[in-house]
Amino acid sequence: MNTRSAKNLATLDKKAQAIFTPFIEAAEALAATLGCEYIAISGNRTFAEQDKLFAKGRTIPPIGPSHIVTNARGGQSNHNFGIALDFGVFQGKRYLDGGTKAETSVASGVHRSVAEKLAKKHGIEWGGNWTSFKDEPHYEIATGLTMQQKRDRFKKNGSVF
């Protein structure tokens, strides 16, 4: 497993780590067949870190809808509960997500391929399937809980599981 992926994986809930580990290994292998690296670039976030991301494109320049990176405030993201990872697609040191139109197309294809072939099999939901805000780099553990139930469990137990 890539060092950066391992570092971000280690920020997750222990049960989420157990679920994501084989997914990451399979995703890295699949991406390699497509000439890319698939690296977990973000894991657990504090509520304050989430609020800072929420501000991007809204109150943190550059301002505008095309610069908004999330619709989730602190406490409204599965990253806040240690059950979500964001992945980046790389070729060498070049980050393809958000690059040129051609690079973004390659990245999107890798995300889609990983999601379609691996996510459901590992009990993981893909943000690219969302209808309100597509988030292709995002994957989270499918818990079947509402966000309020997750917040309540996390507050009580320190885990959504």
ABEGO torsion letter per residue (X at the ends): XBAAAAAAAAABBAAAAAAAAAAAAAAAAAAAAAGBBBBBABBBBBAAAAAAAAABGAABOBBEAAABABABBBGABAAAAGABBBBBBBBEABBABGBBAAAAAAAAAAAAAAAAAAAAAAGBBBAAABAABBBAABBBBBAGBBAAAAAAAAAAAGBAX
